Amino acid sequence: MTLPPPAIRLEGVGLDFGGAPLLRDMDLCIEAGRMTVLLGASGVGKTSLLRMIAGLARPGRGRIVASDGQPLVGRIGWMGQQDLLLPWADVVHNVMLGARLRGVRPEPERARHLLGCVGLADRTTARPAALSGGQRQRVALARVLYEDRPVILMDEPFSALDSITRARMQDLAGRMLAGRTVVLITHDPLEACRLADTMLLMAGLPATIHPLDVPPGPVPRMVDDPAVLAAQAGVLRRMLAQ
Ligand SMILES: Nc1ncnc2c1ncn2[C@@H]1O[C@H](COP(=O)(O)OP(=O)(O)OP(=O)(O)O)[C@@H](O)[C@H]1O
């Protein structure tokens, strides 16, 4: 990373679909170098918000800017529910895909190092079809880390995984993404309470943002931490009350 991770400011952001406002006059500051977790009912607009931050969609009104005044373009990594690995490329070449697409010299040693960090040192020559869902998501995480972007946007990246693999991925992501500006969308209150420095609930139409209490302690928090479990129950209550 060349510049330190920026905060991201949404200023008066509005978005309409089919003539109805999904977001209206939304102001929000996403903290620099911290993990912000976004929760909310299906269809409230979480992915639309993330896509606008990523520059994949334009706000109908308002603007989204980095706190350092520099463009966000080229500083964002994306990780979604689908790993989008190329089936014909082996694991190490999937990790270096971005370099290949940009015409930049790939760095296989760095890719292998990152695969070691995510626990796949012995699978570098495997094809995606030979991997489990959890292993594939670890490759996707290594690919995001290879890109070394200061801002990482994650749209339900672990939701398709079984609960044990999901807990392991949360540990890994919490450790490996520390210090970056991360926005994570999840429907899982436990995941939110384990990973969030800041927790936000998106609700209503047009949607508004409500901060939620975060349990104490550094990320990733333990799955059986009583404060995490109590916060999880509180988050679920808030979501049920929406
Ligand atoms: N390109 C589009 N054109 C029209 N409507 C859209 C478009 N993208 C999203 N929508 C609508 O906007 C609303 C919010 O969608 P969005 O995917 O942002 O919600 P979400 O909170 O991420 O939902 P989920 O949790 O189910 O993924 C939905 O009603 C959806 O149908």
The ligand as a Tripos MOL2 file, in Angstrom:
@<TRIPOS>MOLECULE
LIG
   31    33     1     0     0
SMALL
NO_CHARGES

@<TRIPOS>ATOM
      1 N1        -29.9790   -2.4200  -10.9350 N.pl3     1 LIG1
      2 C1        -31.1390   -2.4320  -10.2780 C.ar      1 LIG1
      3 N2        -32.2810   -2.0770  -10.9110 N.ar      1 LIG1
      4 C2        -33.4600   -2.0570  -10.2630 C.ar      1 LIG1
      5 N3        -33.6060   -2.3550   -8.9470 N.ar      1 LIG1
      6 C3        -32.5050   -2.7180   -8.2790 C.ar      1 LIG1
      7 C4        -31.2180   -2.7830   -8.8940 C.ar      1 LIG1
      8 N4        -30.3030   -3.1480   -7.9630 N.ar      1 LIG1
      9 C5        -31.0020   -3.3300   -6.8220 C.ar      1 LIG1
     10 N5        -32.3020   -3.0690   -7.0090 N.ar      1 LIG1
     11 C6        -33.3460   -3.1440   -5.9760 C.3       1 LIG1
     12 O1        -32.9150   -2.3660   -4.8880 O.3       1 LIG1
     13 C7        -33.2850   -2.9880   -3.6530 C.3       1 LIG1
     14 C8        -32.0460   -3.1770   -2.8110 C.3       1 LIG1
     15 O2        -31.2140   -4.1740   -3.3940 O.3       1 LIG1
     16 P1        -29.8140   -4.5630   -2.7200 P.3       1 LIG1
     17 O3        -29.2580   -5.7260   -3.4900 O.co2     1 LIG1
     18 O4        -28.9720   -3.3630   -2.6140 O.co2     1 LIG1
     19 O5        -30.2960   -5.0130   -1.2730 O.3       1 LIG1
     20 P2        -29.5160   -5.8110   -0.1300 P.3       1 LIG1
     21 O6        -29.8270   -5.1070    1.1470 O.co2     1 LIG1
     22 O7        -28.0910   -5.9800   -0.4950 O.co2     1 LIG1
     23 O8        -30.2550   -7.2130   -0.1850 O.3       1 LIG1
     24 P3        -29.7110   -8.7010    0.1440 P.3       1 LIG1
     25 O9        -29.3940   -8.6980    1.6100 O.co2     1 LIG1
     26 O10       -30.8710   -9.5870   -0.1880 O.co2     1 LIG1
     27 O11       -28.5090   -8.9560   -0.7250 O.co2     1 LIG1
     28 C9        -33.9820   -4.2890   -4.0300 C.3       1 LIG1
     29 O12       -35.3660   -4.0690   -3.9820 O.3       1 LIG1
     30 C10       -33.5280   -4.5570   -5.4370 C.3       1 LIG1
     31 O13       -34.4920   -5.2670   -6.1580 O.3       1 LIG1
@<TRIPOS>BOND
     1     1     2 1
     2     2     3 ar
     3     2     7 ar
     4     3     4 ar
     5     4     5 ar
     6     5     6 ar
     7     6     7 ar
     8     6    10 ar
     9     7     8 ar
    10     8     9 ar
    11     9    10 ar
    12    10    11 1
    13    11    12 1
    14    11    30 1
    15    12    13 1
    16    13    14 1
    17    13    28 1
    18    14    15 1
    19    15    16 1
    20    16    17 2
    21    16    18 1
    22    16    19 1
    23    19    20 1
    24    20    21 2
    25    20    22 1
    26    20    23 1
    27    23    24 1
    28    24    25 2
    29    24    26 1
    30    24    27 1
    31    28    29 1
    32    28    30 1
    33    30    31 1
@<TRIPOS>SUBSTRUCTURE
     1 LIG1         1 GROUP 0 **** ****
